[in-house]
Amino acid sequence: MNKPISEIKNIIPRLAITIGDPGGIGPEIVLKALADLSLTENCNLTIIGSRQVLQETYQKLSLEKLVNWENLKILDVEFDGKLEDICLGEGNAVSGEASFRYMEKAIAQTLAGEFHGIVTAPISKTCWQMAGHRYPGQTELLAEKAGVKKFGMLFVAHSPHSNFVLRCLLATTHVPLCQVPLALTPELMSWKLELLVESLQKDFGIFRPKIAISGLNPHSGENGQLGIEEKDWLIPWLEKESDRRRDVQLDGLIPPDTMWVKPGQAWLGLPARTYDAYLALYHDQGLIPVKLMAFDLAVNTTIGLPFVRTSPDHGTAFDIAGQGIADATSMKAAIQLGKDLILQRISISE
């Protein structure tokens, strides 16, 4: 039987925090986030990156007013390239190589048992490509190194206006829009749903979850008039899953343009019927509403890994790097969620 998180004693979550692309805002938001003492309390946090980059950021932005440098735990990572070739505000092959090596080190240390999980600052996919690393993003690297074939991108945000928690899983992720209908299959949908149910139970303690599932086409196909995928296989798939999962409430296929109305109302504190999670079928179908509601608060967590991984739901913001104006709210939310997920998993395992 799982213990309430409040009753777990003497468990100190150990989190690795990568600084992302050193030419972006990653070093700044990591340092700013660690100025929040509530995040560092009862938690062991290690920054993984280049000590020189962090120190230069610390001094350039006069962060000594916020953070005590001596209290920071930093794992300095070496890589092929010169730090002086990294141009703040402009990603290049060197910054891409650096951020890739930070991730590799964090993953290796976590798989070796040094950390319970990883919080990743933003990287540039283009810079990874420039450095010769052919991955769509950090999620795919994490899955490969962990030996995981089935994984998902779950976005989580706590509303500042109410008790509503928005959770959105993407069935497909970094896929061109024209390829989405080809990528979607009953098999893919089933294992994405399986991952989501397992995460809601294991990571959030929701054992009889309610899940809303979006249609693919406008009006969910309008009985085949606006697309055939719903009629041909999505509706039969959902009926089969509903019969198989009697402990889970599955509602759908909800037209994509209306599925987000009630969560949007709930986010603002208005009375509305909501679900524990929403399953969107492609990237923008899920992330446009998530970012509209919670751009500074949403956290990306990779489900299906043998450890916790969270990340801010924004990019490197090269255009404002080094100006001291980057908002660390999403990074702080990512660290807090990482801590919460670790404690929740421990409470269930005990």
N, C-alpha and C positions, 0 to 999 in steps of 0.2 A: 504493500500500500504506500502511495506516495505521501511524503510529508509536505505540509505547507512551507513555502519558501521562507516565511518568517521564522520557522522553527529549525532551519538548517544552521548548525553552529560550526564554527571553526573551518568553514570552507572559504577559501580565498580564491576567487576566479583569477586565472592567469591568462592575460591577453597580450598578444603581439599586435603592435600598431605599425603598419607600414606607412611611409610618408608619400607613397605614390610618385608621380613624375616630379623630380626636383625642380623642374622649370615652371611648374604650376603652383597652385595655392596649397598643395598638400602639406608641406612643412609648416606653413603658417597656421592652417586650421588645426593641425595636430597639437602644436604648441598652445594655441589659444584654448583648445578643448581641455587640455590638462591643467589650465588655470582654474577650472571648476573643481573645487576640492571634494564636492559630493561624488564626482566620478572616480576620484583616486582613493576614496575611503573604502576600506575592506576589499581592495582589489590590487593585484600585482600587474602593473602595466609596463611593458617594454617597447620602446620605439625602435623600429628596425629601418635603417637607412644609412645615410652618410652623416657622420658627426659634424664634419666641416660645414655641410649645407645647413644643418640645423643651427649650428652656432652662428653662422653668418645671418640667417633669418632672424634669429633671436636678437642679435645686435642691431641689424639694420632697422628692425621694426620696434626697437626699444621695448621688447617684451619682458624685460626685467621687472617692469612694474606689475606684471601679471604672474609670471612664472619664475620659480626659483630654479635656476639652471642646475644647481648642485643636487637637487632632488630628482632630476630626470635620470631614468635608466635607459641607456642607449646601446644597442647592438650595432656597431659600426660594420658596414658591409663593403667589401672591396669588389671592384668590377673592372672589366677591360675598358678603359677610357679615362680621360682626365676631367676632374671636376671643373677646371677652369674653362672647359669647352662647353659646359652647360650654360645656356643663355636664359636668364630669368625672363619669363614671359613668352618664350619661344621654345616649343618642343623640337628636339632633333634626335638623331640616332643615339647620341651619348646619353641623353636623359631617358630615352626609351630603354637602353641597355641597363641603366642604373635601376630604374623602377622594376624591370624584369628580375634583376638579381635580388632586389629587396624581397619580392614576392617568393622567389625560390627559397631564400633563406627562411622566411617566415613559415612556409609550408613544411620544409624539412624539419625545423625545430618543433613544430606542432605535431607532426607525425611521430617524432621521437619522444613525445610526451612532455616537452618543456612547457607547452601552453595548452590551455583548453580550447582556444580559438584565436581567430585573426580578425582584426578590424583593418580594412584596407582603404587608404586614401586614393583619390582618383588617379588613373593613369591615362595616357593617350594611346589608343589603339593604333593610330597612324605612326606614332613614334616606335611602338613595338615592331611594326612592320618594317620601318626604316632600319631598325637594329637587327632584322632578320628573324624575328620571332612571330610565326604565323598563327596567331591565336585571335579569335574574334574578341576576346576580352579576358579579364581576370578569372571569371567564372569557369571558363573552359580549361584554363591552366590548373586551377584548383582541382577540378574534377579529374583531369588526367593524372596529376601527381598523386592524388588520393586513390587512384584505381577505381573510380566510380563512373559507371556508364549512364546511370539515371540520376538526373539532378534537375533543379528548377530554381528560377529567380522569383522569390517572394518579396513583395514590397510591403512594409509595415509602417504605420504612422499613428500616433496617438493625438487625437484632437485636443487643442488647447481650450476649446469651447464647451466640451462635453466629455463623457466617459467613453465615447465611441472610439474603437480601434479599427482602423482600416487595414485590411489585409488583401492583397491582390497578387495572384499567381499568374504568370504568363505561360500559356501552353506552348507557344513558339517564341523565340527571343530575337536574336540578330539574324533575321531572315528577310530578304527583299519581299515587299508586299505581294508581288506577282507569284512568288513561290509559296506563300502561306497555304493556299488550298492543297498544294501537293505535299507539303510537309505535315499537315494535319491528317492523322489516321486514327482509327479506333484504338489501336495499340498504344500510340503516343498519348492520347487522351486518357486512357485507363491508367497508365503508370504515372502521368502527371497528377491525376486525381489521387492516386494511391499515396504519392509523396505529400500532397497537400493534407490529406487526412492524417497521415502519420505525424506531420509537423504540428498540426493543430493539437493533436493529443500529446505528443512528446514535448514540444517546445512551449505550448501555451496552456496546457492542462484542460483543453476543451475536448471531452471524450465523446460527446454526441453532437458533432458540429452541424451547423446549417450553412450550406454552400450555394451561392448563386452562380449559374453558368451562362455565359453569354452565347448568343448566336453568332454566326460568322457574317452573314449578309444583312443588308438593310431589312428591318422588320423580321429578322430571323428567317429570311427567304420568302415570306408571304406565300407559304404553301407551294413553293416551287416557282413562283412568278418572278422572284427577284434573286434567284440563286437556288441551286439544287442540293447543295451539301447537307443542309438541315434535313430535308425530306428523304434524301437517299440514305444517309447513314448517321448523322448526328443525333437525331431524335430517337431512332432505334437503339443507338449506343447508350443514350441517357436512360432510356427505359430499362435496359439490361442492367446498368450500374445501379439504378434505384432498387431493382428487385434483389440485387446481390448485396447491397449495403443497407440493411434495414436499420442500422444504428446511426445512419447519416441522412440528413434531410438534403436532398438535391433538387433545386428548383431551376427550371430553364425549359427551353432555351430562351432566355430573356433578350428581347431586341437590344442591340448594343447602344442605341441612342437613348434608351430609357433606363437601362440597368443602373446608371450612376446617379439618377435623380434623388432617390431616397438616401443613399450614403452621403451625397452632397448636403442634403438637409440635416442629416444627423451630425455631420462634421461641424455644422454651424450651431448645433445645440437645439435644433428644431425636432419635434417629435416625429419619428419616422421608423418604419419597419426596416430592420437591417439584418445582415447575415454575418456570420463569423469570418467568412472569406468570400472572395469573388474570383472566379476563374475566367480570365480574358484569353481570347484565342490568338491574339498577336500583339506585338510590341506597343504600337501606338494606341490600340484599342484599350489597353490597360493603363499605359503610362501618361497619356494626355490627362485623363481625369485625376490620376494620383498626383501628378505634378501641379495641376490646377488647384487642388485642395491643399496639398502638403509639400510644396516644393522645398521648403527649408527644414521640414520635419521628417520626411519619408526616409526610410532605411531599406537598403537592399540586403536581403539575407539569402544565402545559397542553401537550399534544403537538399537533403540527400547525401551530404558529406558526413564523414565520421567525426567531425568537429564543427564548432560554431564558426560561421563567417558572416560578418556584417560589413556594410559599406555605406557611406553617404550617397544619396541619390542625386548626385550632380557631377559635373566633369571637372577638368583641370583648371578652367577659367584662366587661361594664359593671359587674357586681356587685362586682368586686374592683379596678376601675380606681382608680389613685391611692393604693393601699394599700401598694405596694412588694412585694407577694407574688406577682406574676405570674411564671410559669415561662417562661424564654426558651429552653428546650431545643429546642422545635420550630422556633423562628425560627432558631436556630443551625444546626439540621439543614437548613433551607431554604437558608440562605446557602451552606453547605458543598456541598449537592447542586447548587446553581446554578453554583458554581465548577467542580465535577467535570464537569457536563454541557457547559459551555463548552469545557473542555480536551479532552473526549472528541470533540466535534464538530470541533475544530481538528485533532486527531490523525488523524481520518479524511479530512479535506479536504486534508491535506498529502501 
